[in-house]
Amino acid sequence: VSLRRTIDEERHLIVSHGDFRDFFAAWESHVKIWDGLPDGLGSVMMRQALAVGVLHLSNAPRDLSFGLTIHLHTPPTNVFVTGHAADSAVTGRIYVDGVKQMESSRVYMQSQRPEHEPSLSVLEVHGFDILEFLESYYLNSEQRHARFFELAEEGGYLQVLSLPGADPALFSKLDRDSAAALLRQDLTVLEERTFFFQCGCTPQKMMTALHDIFGERPDELFQGDERVETSCPRCGRRWWVTREEFSDGTP
């Protein structure tokens, strides 16, 4: 997705938007191979989560990585999205099987930067609108206003983000049409940047992860079988690992 970031210097706003159709197509192609497309609600939530993940990352420091988990109380569902600003890459998956039901729906946002302490924000939310969930995250955890909108054009998403000096009342008045109208104004372009649906998982990384967990306990991993199927927790891609490969440490 080609993301365009502009600044409204008069209103002290950052306006970011992009056409996510190709990005969503890459996600759909991926999940059709490994997991299968989720149901209607799951597909909507994944598209929203991937879009806000890209928009969030576009305004983050270039060395930041994040992991966003959204737990729905009913039906018990986990939506996971992660991204790395340095790679301009975002990936994610949805979990609907075997999800432990918490007391309420919650958002977990973990952020990491080199030479910084990792941060974790936890927020209780209601409903199913991930765009609203992230607006609440910005207000409560980053102490700044943000609005997210799905545009009338298919695949279009937009974020309006406050800068110091922005009028808080403006954000409560914004709707999709008034936010989209900002795109027609002569705003200063800050950046045009391409983001990719990309995980970066490899057989060797998965083997390393398995060794970290089961290195001294291979029988616990294989449970009498000669090979075991493993999947990437970030994107759902799967591999078969044999006992011999595990012993050698090479896929």
C-alpha positions in Angstrom: 0.0 0.0 0.0 1.3 3.4 -0.9 0.7 5.7 2.1 0.7 9.4 1.8 1.3 11.6 4.9 0.4 15.3 4.9 0.4 18.0 7.5 -2.3 20.6 8.1 -0.2 23.3 9.7 -3.2 25.6 10.4 -5.1 23.0 12.4 -2.0 21.1 13.7 -3.0 17.8 12.2 -1.2 14.9 10.5 -3.5 13.4 7.8 -2.4 9.9 6.5 -4.3 7.8 3.9 -3.9 5.0 1.4 -5.6 2.6 -0.9 -5.3 -0.8 0.8 -6.8 -3.0 -1.9 -3.5 -4.6 -3.0 -2.4 -5.0 0.6 -5.7 -6.8 1.5 -5.3 -8.9 -1.6 -1.9 -10.0 -0.4 -3.3 -10.9 3.0 -6.2 -12.9 1.4 -3.8 -14.8 -0.8 -1.7 -15.7 2.2 -4.6 -16.9 4.4 -6.2 -18.9 1.6 -3.1 -21.0 1.5 -2.5 -21.5 5.2 -5.6 -20.8 7.3 -8.5 -20.2 5.1 -10.4 -16.9 5.0 -12.2 -16.0 8.3 -15.9 -15.4 8.4 -17.5 -12.1 7.5 -16.9 -10.4 10.9 -13.4 -11.9 11.1 -12.5 -10.6 7.7 -13.8 -7.1 8.4 -11.8 -7.0 11.7 -8.6 -8.3 10.1 -8.8 -5.6 7.4 -9.4 -2.9 9.9 -6.6 -4.2 12.1 -4.1 -4.4 9.3 -5.1 -0.9 8.1 -4.7 0.8 11.5 -1.5 -1.1 12.0 0.0 0.4 8.8 -1.4 3.9 9.7 0.0 3.6 13.2 3.4 2.5 12.0 3.6 5.3 9.4 3.6 7.9 12.1 6.0 6.0 14.4 9.8 6.3 14.8 11.6 4.4 12.1 13.1 2.0 14.7 9.8 1.0 16.3 8.1 -2.4 16.2 4.8 -3.1 17.7 2.4 -6.0 18.5 -1.3 -5.4 18.7 -3.6 -8.0 20.2 -7.4 -7.4 20.3 -9.3 -9.9 22.4 -13.0 -10.1 21.9 -15.0 -11.4 24.8 -17.9 -12.7 22.6 -17.3 -14.6 20.5 -13.9 -15.4 22.0 -11.5 -14.2 19.3 -8.0 -12.8 19.2 -6.9 -10.5 16.4 -3.2 -10.1 16.2 -1.2 -7.6 14.1 2.5 -6.8 14.2 4.8 -4.5 12.3 8.3 -3.1 12.0 8.8 0.4 10.8 12.4 -0.2 9.6 11.1 -2.8 7.1 7.8 -1.0 6.4 6.2 -4.4 6.9 3.0 -5.4 8.7 1.4 -8.9 9.1 -1.2 -10.6 11.3 -3.7 -13.3 11.8 -6.9 -14.1 13.6 -7.5 -16.8 16.2 -10.9 -18.2 16.8 -10.2 -21.8 18.0 -9.2 -22.5 21.6 -9.2 -18.8 22.6 -9.5 -18.4 26.4 -12.4 -16.1 27.2 -11.3 -13.1 29.3 -13.6 -11.1 31.6 -14.0 -8.4 28.9 -12.8 -7.3 25.5 -9.4 -5.8 25.6 -6.7 -4.2 23.5 -3.0 -5.0 24.2 -0.4 -2.8 22.5 3.3 -3.6 23.0 5.9 -1.3 21.5 9.7 -1.8 21.3 12.6 0.3 20.2 16.3 -0.4 20.5 17.9 1.0 23.7 14.4 1.7 25.1 12.3 -0.1 27.6 9.4 -2.0 26.0 6.0 -0.5 26.7 2.7 -2.3 27.2 -0.7 -0.7 27.2 -3.9 -2.6 28.2 -7.3 -1.1 27.5 -10.8 -2.4 28.1 -13.0 -1.9 25.0 -16.6 -2.5 23.9 -18.2 -3.5 20.6 -16.5 -4.7 17.5 -15.1 -1.6 15.8 -11.3 -1.8 15.7 -11.0 1.8 14.4 -12.7 3.0 17.6 -10.5 0.7 19.7 -7.4 2.4 18.4 -8.8 5.8 18.8 -9.3 5.0 22.5 -5.7 3.6 22.7 -4.3 6.9 21.3 -6.4 9.0 23.7 -5.6 6.9 26.8 -2.1 5.7 26.2 -0.5 8.2 23.9 -2.4 11.2 25.3 -3.3 12.5 21.8 -6.3 12.5 19.6 -6.6 10.3 16.6 -9.5 9.4 14.3 -9.6 6.5 11.8 -12.0 6.2 8.9 -12.8 3.7 6.2 -13.4 5.8 3.1 -16.2 5.5 0.7 -13.8 4.3 -2.0 -13.1 0.6 -1.7 -10.0 -0.1 0.3 -9.4 3.5 1.4 -8.5 4.2 5.0 -7.5 7.5 6.6 -6.1 8.6 9.9 -6.3 12.1 11.4 -3.7 12.6 14.2 -3.3 15.5 16.5 -0.2 17.6 16.9 0.5 19.9 19.9 -1.9 22.9 19.5 -4.7 20.9 17.8 -8.2 21.7 19.0 -9.7 18.7 20.8 -13.2 19.7 19.8 -12.3 19.2 16.2 -11.9 15.5 16.7 -15.3 15.0 18.2 -16.9 16.7 15.2 -15.1 14.8 12.5 -17.0 12.3 10.5 -16.0 10.3 7.4 -17.0 13.1 5.0 -15.4 15.9 6.8 -12.2 13.9 7.3 -12.1 12.9 3.6 -12.6 16.6 2.8 -9.1 17.2 4.3 -7.6 15.2 1.4 -8.9 17.8 -1.1 -7.2 20.6 0.6 -3.7 21.9 -0.3 -1.8 20.2 2.5 2.0 19.9 2.7 3.2 16.4 1.8 5.5 14.9 4.4 6.1 11.5 3.0 4.9 8.9 0.5 5.9 5.4 1.6 5.1 1.9 0.6 4.1 -0.7 3.2 4.0 -4.5 2.6 2.1 -7.4 4.0 5.1 -9.3 5.0 6.1 -11.4 8.0 9.7 -12.4 7.6 9.4 -15.9 9.1 11.7 -18.6 7.8 12.2 -22.3 8.4 15.4 -21.5 10.3 13.7 -18.9 12.6 10.9 -21.5 13.3 13.6 -24.1 14.1 15.3 -21.7 16.4 12.1 -21.0 18.2 11.3 -24.7 18.6 14.8 -25.3 20.0 14.4 -22.5 22.5 11.2 -24.2 23.8 11.9 -27.9 23.3 15.6 -28.1 23.0 16.1 -30.6 25.8 12.7 -32.2 25.5 12.2 -33.4 21.9 9.8 -36.2 23.0 7.5 -33.6 24.3 7.4 -31.9 20.9 7.1 -35.1 18.7 5.0 -37.3 21.1 6.0 -40.5 19.4 5.7 -39.1 15.8 8.6 -38.8 13.3 7.6 -35.3 12.3 5.4 -32.5 13.6 3.7 -29.5 12.0 4.5 -26.1 13.3 3.1 -22.7 12.4 4.2 -19.1 12.6 2.3 -17.4 15.4 2.4 -14.1 13.6 1.1 -15.0 10.1 0.0 -18.7 10.2 2.4 -20.1 7.7 3.1 -23.8 8.4 6.1 -26.1 8.1 6.8 -29.8 8.8 9.8 -30.6 11.0 11.3 -34.1 11.3 13.1 -35.5 14.3 16.3 -35.6 12.3 16.0 -32.0 11.3 15.3 -31.0 14.9 18.4 -33.0 16.1 20.6 -31.4 13.4 19.1 -27.9 14.1 18.5 -27.3 10.4 15.2 -27.3 8.4 
